[in-house]
Amino acid sequence: MKLGKLTLGIITAATLIVVNCAAAEKTVSEESLGLRTTTIYTEDKTTGDKTQYGDKAAGTSTKIARAFENAPPMIPHDVEGMLPITIDNNQCTMCHEPSVAPSMGATPIPKTHFTSFRPETKLTEDGTMLQEGKQINNTSDIKTVEKPLETLAGARFNCSQCHAPQSEGTDAPKNNFATEFRSEGLNGHSNLIDTINEGVK
């Protein structure tokens, strides 16, 4: 029996319909696709997992492992009364200042926070770019300039722009991610000051 192209097309389409009907029987409800169990079309009855930050006092909490090498560490202790940080009040430095951190059992503020990475860059009237008084042609090849400071760098003064407390909610899915560090010591300390120019020509 010979079948024309049109007939084959109809048979193929019919086969797809049958397959699609079979697949439709195995679908799951929209409510079971995520963590929420309510309709996805309204927020009226939907509430997220309650945010529960750690309530242990500083010095009594357990440090949280870094998410990746040189990642800003999470804050494992209660920060009630410590935020917001202002130019006149930064309570983080009371324990994390490098000179007192060891005696407090706190992670010391790393050298990067006592360093200015902002080079003196100028553009002359003829369009020449100068960095630290020297002409540069390609901004992608600019190495980071490191200027040690006696005090905490202004760009690093607001600790909570990178460091945050960790919520201890129960609805989040289990995380099996395991961080790999180039050396074991980097889990608790930063070596960014030594690797800041990695990959730059």
C-alpha positions, 0 to 999 in steps of 0.5 A, a space after each residue: 500500500 502506497 501512502 502519499 506525503 499528505 497521508 503520512 503527515 496526518 498519521 504523524 500528527 495523529 501520533 503526536 496527539 496520542 503521545 501528547 494525551 498520554 503525557 498530559 495524564 502524567 502532569 503534576 499540579 502547578 501547586 506541587 512545582 515549587 515550595 509553595 502549596 498555594 495557587 501561583 496566580 495570587 498572593 492572597 494566601 501565600 506566605 513565605 518561610 518566616 525569616 529567623 536570624 540567629 539569636 546567639 550573642 556574638 562570641 557564642 555562635 558557630 561560624 558559617 562556612 564560606 560559600 566560596 573562596 574569599 567569599 564575604 563571611 555570613 554573620 552567625 550571631 545576633 545583630 540586634 542594636 548593631 545596625 545600621 552602621 553609620 559613619 559615627 557608629 560601627 560596632 563590628 570593628 569592636 570585635 573584628 579589628 585585627 588587633 582585638 579579634 584573636 582575643 574575642 574569637 572573631 574573624 579579623 578584618 582582612 588586609 583588603 579592608 585596610 587597603 585602597 584599590 582606587 588608582 589615581 586615573 586621569 584623562 588628558 585633553 587629548 584623550 590620553 589615559 593616565 594612571 598614577 602618572 603613567 600612560 595606559 592604552 588598554 583599561 582591561 590590562 590595568 592591574 589593581 593598585 594597592 595602597 595600604 591604609 592606617 584605618 578601615 577603607 571608606 569603601 569597606 566601612 559599611 560591613 553590611 553591604 557585603 556581610 549579612 546574617 543567615 536566616 535559619 528557615 526550615 522551608 528551603 530545599 536541602 543544599 548538597 553543595 560542597 565548597 572546594 578551597 585551594 587550601 584548607 585555611 581559606 575556609 576561615 580566612 581571606 587571601 584576597 590581598 595576595 590574589 587580587 590581580 589573578 588573571 590580569 596581564 
